[in-house]
Amino acid sequence: MTHLNFAILQGQYTIMKVILLSCDAQRPDKRAIAKCIAEVSSNIDESLARELADILLEGDSVDIEVDDKSSGSALRAFRKLDIEYEIEE
């Protein structure tokens, strides 16, 4: 189900595209989800992260870009929050 996709941007950064599919937590913590998205994404501020957390909790998927060097910790954080994700090809 998960496949790695790496893209070179401006010859400097390697990013991984991640699709957040759903949150299966019984009582999801919207604030923690938004904070996690803002911290791990390469191009999302706190305000947009809150909006994306709302979208995710309403049942729609969310696409984000994660810097490759922090991808392992990002994926662990998503699993800890019971967020299902897919790494885009």
N, CA, C and O atoms as CSV, one atom per row, in Angstrom:
chain,resi,resn,atom,element,x,y,z
A,1,MET,N,N,0.817,-1.194,0.000
A,1,MET,CA,C,0.000,0.000,0.000
A,1,MET,C,C,0.857,1.251,0.000
A,1,MET,O,O,0.459,2.266,-0.573
A,2,THR,N,N,2.003,1.205,0.618
A,2,THR,CA,C,2.828,2.401,0.649
A,2,THR,C,C,3.989,2.264,-0.319
A,2,THR,O,O,4.662,1.234,-0.362
A,3,HIS,N,N,4.209,3.296,-1.080
A,3,HIS,CA,C,5.313,3.361,-2.025
A,3,HIS,C,C,6.016,4.688,-1.806
A,3,HIS,O,O,5.377,5.700,-1.515
A,4,LEU,N,N,7.309,4.680,-1.946
A,4,LEU,CA,C,8.067,5.901,-1.729
A,4,LEU,C,C,8.142,6.712,-3.006
A,4,LEU,O,O,8.306,6.161,-4.095
A,5,ASN,N,N,8.023,8.011,-2.870
A,5,ASN,CA,C,8.169,8.921,-3.992
A,5,ASN,C,C,9.040,10.069,-3.538
A,5,ASN,O,O,8.670,10.821,-2.636
A,6,PHE,N,N,10.171,10.201,-4.148
A,6,PHE,CA,C,11.074,11.284,-3.800
A,6,PHE,C,C,11.206,12.217,-4.989
A,6,PHE,O,O,11.346,11.768,-6.127
A,7,ALA,N,N,11.162,13.512,-4.728
A,7,ALA,CA,C,11.309,14.502,-5.788
A,7,ALA,C,C,12.395,15.486,-5.393
A,7,ALA,O,O,12.497,15.886,-4.233
A,8,ILE,N,N,13.193,15.864,-6.354
A,8,ILE,CA,C,14.231,16.857,-6.100
A,8,ILE,C,C,13.653,18.222,-6.465
A,8,ILE,O,O,13.197,18.422,-7.591
A,9,LEU,N,N,13.671,19.145,-5.534
A,9,LEU,CA,C,13.184,20.496,-5.768
A,9,LEU,C,C,14.345,21.462,-5.663
A,9,LEU,O,O,15.048,21.484,-4.653
A,10,GLN,N,N,14.549,22.242,-6.674
A,10,GLN,CA,C,15.583,23.270,-6.712
A,10,GLN,C,C,16.964,22.687,-6.426
A,10,GLN,O,O,17.857,23.414,-5.993
A,11,GLY,N,N,17.151,21.405,-6.658
A,11,GLY,CA,C,18.445,20.776,-6.479
A,11,GLY,C,C,18.935,20.722,-5.045
A,11,GLY,O,O,20.080,20.332,-4.816
A,12,GLN,N,N,18.115,21.096,-4.065
A,12,GLN,CA,C,18.565,21.172,-2.681
A,12,GLN,C,C,17.801,20.247,-1.746
A,12,GLN,O,O,18.401,19.654,-0.850
A,13,TYR,N,N,16.522,20.113,-1.929
A,13,TYR,CA,C,15.693,19.412,-0.961
A,13,TYR,C,C,15.073,18.168,-1.574
A,13,TYR,O,O,14.633,18.180,-2.723
A,14,THR,N,N,15.046,17.125,-0.816
A,14,THR,CA,C,14.324,15.926,-1.206
A,14,THR,C,C,13.089,15.860,-0.318
A,14,THR,O,O,13.184,15.930,0.907
A,15,ILE,N,N,11.946,15.726,-0.946
A,15,ILE,CA,C,10.706,15.672,-0.176
A,15,ILE,C,C,9.960,14.387,-0.484
A,15,ILE,O,O,10.166,13.757,-1.521
A,16,MET,N,N,9.108,14.024,0.422
A,16,MET,CA,C,8.254,12.861,0.259
A,16,MET,C,C,6.815,13.366,0.313
A,16,MET,O,O,6.448,14.120,1.214
A,17,LYS,N,N,6.010,12.951,-0.644
A,17,LYS,CA,C,4.602,13.336,-0.655
A,17,LYS,C,C,3.807,12.282,0.097
A,17,LYS,O,O,3.900,11.089,-0.193
A,18,VAL,N,N,3.028,12.737,1.063
A,18,VAL,CA,C,2.246,11.840,1.910
A,18,VAL,C,C,0.777,12.241,1.827
A,18,VAL,O,O,0.436,13.421,1.915
A,19,ILE,N,N,-0.073,11.257,1.661
A,19,ILE,CA,C,-1.516,11.493,1.672
A,19,ILE,C,C,-2.041,10.989,3.010
A,19,ILE,O,O,-1.938,9.803,3.323
A,20,LEU,N,N,-2.602,11.896,3.789
A,20,LEU,CA,C,-3.243,11.519,5.053
A,20,LEU,C,C,-4.669,11.106,4.703
A,20,LEU,O,O,-5.461,11.920,4.229
A,21,LEU,N,N,-4.986,9.848,4.940
A,21,LEU,CA,C,-6.258,9.288,4.487
A,21,LEU,C,C,-7.388,9.449,5.491
A,21,LEU,O,O,-8.495,9.849,5.129
A,22,SER,N,N,-7.110,9.139,6.748
A,22,SER,CA,C,-8.151,9.203,7.773
A,22,SER,C,C,-7.514,9.141,9.147
A,22,SER,O,O,-6.346,8.783,9.297
A,23,CYS,N,N,-8.303,9.494,10.141
A,23,CYS,CA,C,-7.868,9.374,11.529
A,23,CYS,C,C,-8.834,8.417,12.214
A,23,CYS,O,O,-10.037,8.669,12.288
A,24,ASP,N,N,-8.279,7.308,12.713
A,24,ASP,CA,C,-9.113,6.264,13.301
A,24,ASP,C,C,-9.174,6.314,14.824
A,24,ASP,O,O,-9.678,5.384,15.453
A,25,ALA,N,N,-8.668,7.383,15.417
A,25,ALA,CA,C,-8.691,7.499,16.876
A,25,ALA,C,C,-10.135,7.631,17.357
A,25,ALA,O,O,-10.967,8.243,16.688
A,26,GLN,N,N,-10.425,7.049,18.527
A,26,GLN,CA,C,-11.776,7.157,19.084
A,26,GLN,C,C,-12.126,8.605,19.389
A,26,GLN,O,O,-13.228,9.065,19.089
A,27,ARG,N,N,-11.186,9.314,19.982
A,27,ARG,CA,C,-11.376,10.740,20.284
A,27,ARG,C,C,-10.171,11.496,19.736
A,27,ARG,O,O,-9.226,11.771,20.475
A,28,PRO,N,N,-10.195,11.836,18.445
A,28,PRO,CA,C,-9.035,12.490,17.837
A,28,PRO,C,C,-8.765,13.859,18.451
A,28,PRO,O,O,-9.688,14.615,18.755
A,29,ASP,N,N,-7.496,14.157,18.625
A,29,ASP,CA,C,-7.056,15.433,19.180
A,29,ASP,C,C,-6.704,16.362,18.021
A,29,ASP,O,O,-5.600,16.310,17.478
A,30,LYS,N,N,-7.666,17.217,17.651
A,30,LYS,CA,C,-7.489,18.094,16.492
A,30,LYS,C,C,-6.268,18.990,16.643
A,30,LYS,O,O,-5.539,19.218,15.678
A,31,ARG,N,N,-6.047,19.494,17.839
A,31,ARG,CA,C,-4.903,20.381,18.076
A,31,ARG,C,C,-3.583,19.640,17.871
A,31,ARG,O,O,-2.655,20.178,17.267
A,32,ALA,N,N,-3.498,18.416,18.369
A,32,ALA,CA,C,-2.273,17.617,18.209
A,32,ALA,C,C,-2.044,17.249,16.744
A,32,ALA,O,O,-0.906,17.234,16.275
A,33,ILE,N,N,-3.118,16.956,16.030
A,33,ILE,CA,C,-2.994,16.629,14.611
A,33,ILE,C,C,-2.495,17.842,13.838
A,33,ILE,O,O,-1.593,17.720,13.009
A,34,ALA,N,N,-3.073,19.011,14.102
A,34,ALA,CA,C,-2.649,20.233,13.416
A,34,ALA,C,C,-1.194,20.558,13.729
A,34,ALA,O,O,-0.432,20.938,12.841
A,35,LYS,N,N,-0.816,20.410,14.982
A,35,LYS,CA,C,0.568,20.680,15.380
A,35,LYS,C,C,1.525,19.725,14.671
A,35,LYS,O,O,2.588,20.138,14.206
A,36,CYS,N,N,1.156,18.472,14.590
A,36,CYS,CA,C,1.983,17.472,13.913
A,36,CYS,C,C,2.140,17.818,12.430
A,36,CYS,O,O,3.249,17.772,11.897
A,37,ILE,N,N,1.044,18.161,11.768
A,37,ILE,CA,C,1.101,18.523,10.349
A,37,ILE,C,C,2.020,19.719,10.144
A,37,ILE,O,O,2.856,19.709,9.242
A,38,ALA,N,N,1.873,20.749,10.973
A,38,ALA,CA,C,2.702,21.951,10.834
A,38,ALA,C,C,4.177,21.645,11.068
A,38,ALA,O,O,5.038,22.191,10.378
A,39,GLU,N,N,4.474,20.785,12.029
A,39,GLU,CA,C,5.867,20.487,12.365
A,39,GLU,C,C,6.560,19.631,11.316
A,39,GLU,O,O,7.739,19.843,11.035
A,40,VAL,N,N,5.862,18.683,10.739
A,40,VAL,CA,C,6.529,17.748,9.828
A,40,VAL,C,C,6.473,18.157,8.365
A,40,VAL,O,O,7.281,17.688,7.563
A,41,SER,N,N,5.535,19.023,8.004
A,41,SER,CA,C,5.415,19.392,6.598
A,41,SER,C,C,6.452,20.438,6.231
A,41,SER,O,O,6.918,21.211,7.068
A,42,SER,N,N,6.794,20.436,4.960
A,42,SER,CA,C,7.832,21.351,4.503
A,42,SER,C,C,7.283,22.702,4.064
A,42,SER,O,O,8.058,23.628,3.823
A,43,ASN,N,N,5.968,22.834,3.953
A,43,ASN,CA,C,5.425,24.073,3.405
A,43,ASN,C,C,4.065,24.474,3.985
A,43,ASN,O,O,3.290,25.147,3.307
A,44,ILE,N,N,3.762,24.078,5.216
A,44,ILE,CA,C,2.449,24.364,5.806
A,44,ILE,C,C,2.628,25.085,7.135
A,44,ILE,O,O,3.346,24.616,8.018
A,45,ASP,N,N,1.957,26.245,7.269
A,45,ASP,CA,C,2.022,26.982,8.532
A,45,ASP,C,C,0.922,26.494,9.479
A,45,ASP,O,O,0.113,25.641,9.113
A,46,GLU,N,N,0.898,27.037,10.688
A,46,GLU,CA,C,-0.041,26.567,11.715
A,46,GLU,C,C,-1.501,26.780,11.328
A,46,GLU,O,O,-2.348,25.929,11.602
A,47,SER,N,N,-1.796,27.904,10.696
A,47,SER,CA,C,-3.170,28.200,10.306
A,47,SER,C,C,-3.673,27.193,9.273
A,47,SER,O,O,-4.770,26.651,9.408
A,48,LEU,N,N,-2.877,26.951,8.257
A,48,LEU,CA,C,-3.258,25.976,7.237
A,48,LEU,C,C,-3.313,24.570,7.833
A,48,LEU,O,O,-4.168,23.771,7.452
A,49,ALA,N,N,-2.422,24.266,8.750
A,49,ALA,CA,C,-2.419,22.949,9.400
A,49,ALA,C,C,-3.726,22.718,10.154
A,49,ALA,O,O,-4.254,21.606,10.140
A,50,ARG,N,N,-4.256,23.751,10.812
A,50,ARG,CA,C,-5.544,23.619,11.511
A,50,ARG,C,C,-6.667,23.324,10.518
A,50,ARG,O,O,-7.530,22.485,10.777
A,51,GLU,N,N,-6.649,24.021,9.377
A,51,GLU,CA,C,-7.663,23.776,8.352
A,51,GLU,C,C,-7.557,22.356,7.803
A,51,GLU,O,O,-8.568,21.686,7.593
A,52,LEU,N,N,-6.324,21.902,7.572
A,52,LEU,CA,C,-6.125,20.550,7.047
A,52,LEU,C,C,-6.548,19.492,8.061
A,52,LEU,O,O,-7.083,18.449,7.682
A,53,ALA,N,N,-6.314,19.752,9.347
A,53,ALA,CA,C,-6.765,18.824,10.391
A,53,ALA,C,C,-8.291,18.727,10.384
A,53,ALA,O,O,-8.845,17.636,10.517
A,54,ASP,N,N,-8.963,19.859,10.231
A,54,ASP,CA,C,-10.430,19.850,10.139
A,54,ASP,C,C,-10.897,19.013,8.949
A,54,ASP,O,O,-11.813,18.199,9.069
A,55,ILE,N,N,-10.255,19.225,7.802
A,55,ILE,CA,C,-10.619,18.483,6.591
A,55,ILE,C,C,-10.426,16.988,6.808
A,55,ILE,O,O,-11.288,16.185,6.451
A,56,LEU,N,N,-9.294,16.620,7.394
A,56,LEU,CA,C,-9.007,15.206,7.657
A,56,LEU,C,C,-10.052,14.598,8.588
A,56,LEU,O,O,-10.534,13.492,8.346
A,57,LEU,N,N,-10.401,15.319,9.649
A,57,LEU,CA,C,-11.365,14.793,10.618
A,57,LEU,C,C,-12.787,14.758,10.074
A,57,LEU,O,O,-13.636,14.040,10.603
A,58,GLU,N,N,-13.054,15.534,9.012
A,58,GLU,CA,C,-14.361,15.474,8.354
A,58,GLU,C,C,-14.458,14.288,7.399
A,58,GLU,O,O,-15.531,13.994,6.873
A,59,GLY,N,N,-13.326,13.606,7.178
A,59,GLY,CA,C,-13.351,12.399,6.361
A,59,GLY,C,C,-12.699,12.502,5.003
A,59,GLY,O,O,-12.697,11.529,4.249
A,60,ASP,N,N,-12.146,13.655,4.667
A,60,ASP,CA,C,-11.474,13.809,3.381
A,60,ASP,C,C,-9.971,13.630,3.546
A,60,ASP,O,O,-9.421,13.896,4.615
A,61,SER,N,N,-9.312,13.179,2.487
A,61,SER,CA,C,-7.861,13.000,2.549
A,61,SER,C,C,-7.152,14.339,2.356
A,61,SER,O,O,-7.711,15.288,1.807
A,62,VAL,N,N,-5.912,14.386,2.823
A,62,VAL,CA,C,-5.110,15.608,2.784
A,62,VAL,C,C,-3.726,15.247,2.253
A,62,VAL,O,O,-3.115,14.286,2.720
A,63,ASP,N,N,-3.230,16.008,1.283
A,63,ASP,CA,C,-1.885,15.803,0.739
A,63,ASP,C,C,-0.919,16.778,1.389
A,63,ASP,O,O,-1.201,17.973,1.477
A,64,ILE,N,N,0.223,16.271,1.847
A,64,ILE,CA,C,1.258,17.141,2.394
A,64,ILE,C,C,2.614,16.696,1.866
A,64,ILE,O,O,2.759,15.588,1.350
A,65,GLU,N,N,3.604,17.572,2.000
A,65,GLU,CA,C,4.980,17.255,1.632
A,65,GLU,C,C,5.824,17.265,2.892
A,65,GLU,O,O,5.747,18.189,3.701
A,66,VAL,N,N,6.635,16.216,3.049
A,66,VAL,CA,C,7.477,16.062,4.229
A,66,VAL,C,C,8.928,16.032,3.772
A,66,VAL,O,O,9.267,15.326,2.822
A,67,ASP,N,N,9.781,16.791,4.440
A,67,ASP,CA,C,11.208,16.770,4.147
A,67,ASP,C,C,11.738,15.370,4.418
A,67,ASP,O,O,11.454,14.790,5.466
A,68,ASP,N,N,12.502,14.826,3.486
A,68,ASP,CA,C,12.971,13.442,3.586
A,68,ASP,C,C,13.729,13.165,4.876
A,68,ASP,O,O,13.604,12.081,5.446
A,69,LYS,N,N,14.512,14.129,5.342
A,69,LYS,CA,C,15.319,13.864,6.539
A,69,LYS,C,C,14.476,13.706,7.798
A,69,LYS,O,O,14.952,13.148,8.787
A,70,SER,N,N,13.236,14.183,7.783
A,70,SER,CA,C,12.365,14.013,8.949
A,70,SER,C,C,11.207,13.058,8.667
A,70,SER,O,O,10.262,12.984,9.451
A,71,SER,N,N,11.274,12.332,7.560
A,71,SER,CA,C,10.140,11.488,7.175
A,71,SER,C,C,9.886,10.351,8.162
A,71,SER,O,O,8.730,10.023,8.430
A,72,GLY,N,N,10.930,9.748,8.705
A,72,GLY,CA,C,10.740,8.650,9.656
A,72,GLY,C,C,9.986,9.088,10.891
A,72,GLY,O,O,9.054,8.415,11.329
A,73,SER,N,N,10.388,10.220,11.454
A,73,SER,CA,C,9.703,10.709,12.654
A,73,SER,C,C,8.296,11.194,12.320
A,73,SER,O,O,7.390,11.076,13.145
A,74,ALA,N,N,8.106,11.736,11.122
A,74,ALA,CA,C,6.772,12.181,10.713
A,74,ALA,C,C,5.815,10.998,10.626
A,74,ALA,O,O,4.686,11.068,11.111
A,75,LEU,N,N,6.268,9.918,10.010
A,75,LEU,CA,C,5.404,8.747,9.868
A,75,LEU,C,C,5.094,8.117,11.220
A,75,LEU,O,O,3.979,7.643,11.439
A,76,ARG,N,N,6.060,8.106,12.121
A,76,ARG,CA,C,5.810,7.603,13.488
A,76,ARG,C,C,4.768,8.471,14.191
A,76,ARG,O,O,3.881,7.958,14.874
A,77,ALA,N,N,4.882,9.793,14.018
A,77,ALA,CA,C,3.927,10.710,14.653
A,77,ALA,C,C,2.514,10.470,14.120
A,77,ALA,O,O,1.553,10.487,14.889
A,78,PHE,N,N,2.383,10.248,12.815
A,78,PHE,CA,C,1.061,9.968,12.244
A,78,PHE,C,C,0.490,8.669,12.807
A,78,PHE,O,O,-0.693,8.604,13.144
A,79,ARG,N,N,1.322,7.639,12.909
A,79,ARG,CA,C,0.841,6.368,13.468
A,79,ARG,C,C,0.413,6.536,14.922
A,79,ARG,O,O,-0.588,5.961,15.349
A,80,LYS,N,N,1.170,7.326,15.682
A,80,LYS,CA,C,0.839,7.546,17.092
A,80,LYS,C,C,-0.522,8.233,17.241
A,80,LYS,O,O,-1.248,7.982,18.203
A,81,LEU,N,N,-0.859,9.097,16.289
A,81,LEU,CA,C,-2.146,9.794,16.309
A,81,LEU,C,C,-3.251,8.989,15.617
A,81,LEU,O,O,-4.353,9.496,15.412
A,82,ASP,N,N,-2.958,7.738,15.259
A,82,ASP,CA,C,-3.903,6.861,14.552
A,82,ASP,C,C,-4.351,7.445,13.215
A,82,ASP,O,O,-5.513,7.323,12.829
A,83,ILE,N,N,-3.417,8.077,12.519
A,83,ILE,CA,C,-3.698,8.621,11.196
A,83,ILE,C,C,-3.204,7.617,10.162
A,83,ILE,O,O,-2.031,7.243,10.143
A,84,GLU,N,N,-4.124,7.190,9.304
A,84,GLU,CA,C,-3.736,6.319,8.198
A,84,GLU,C,C,-3.189,7.203,7.092
A,84,GLU,O,O,-3.734,8.268,6.805
A,85,TYR,N,N,-2.111,6.752,6.476
A,85,TYR,CA,C,-1.477,7.546,5.433
A,85,TYR,C,C,-1.009,6.643,4.309
A,85,TYR,O,O,-0.920,5.423,4.453
A,86,GLU,N,N,-0.717,7.272,3.198
A,86,GLU,CA,C,-0.161,6.575,2.046
A,86,GLU,C,C,0.946,7.456,1.491
A,86,GLU,O,O,0.788,8.672,1.378
A,87,ILE,N,N,2.050,6.844,1.150
A,87,ILE,CA,C,3.148,7.594,0.552
A,87,ILE,C,C,2.940,7.552,-0.951
A,87,ILE,O,O,2.890,6.479,-1.553
A,88,GLU,N,N,2.820,8.729,-1.552
A,88,GLU,CA,C,2.461,8.846,-2.962
A,88,GLU,C,C,3.636,8.523,-3.871
A,88,GLU,O,O,4.776,8.902,-3.607
A,89,GLU,N,N,3.327,7.812,-4.949
A,89,GLU,CA,C,4.352,7.508,-5.953
A,89,GLU,C,C,4.572,8.675,-6.863
A,89,GLU,O,O,5.399,8.603,-7.771
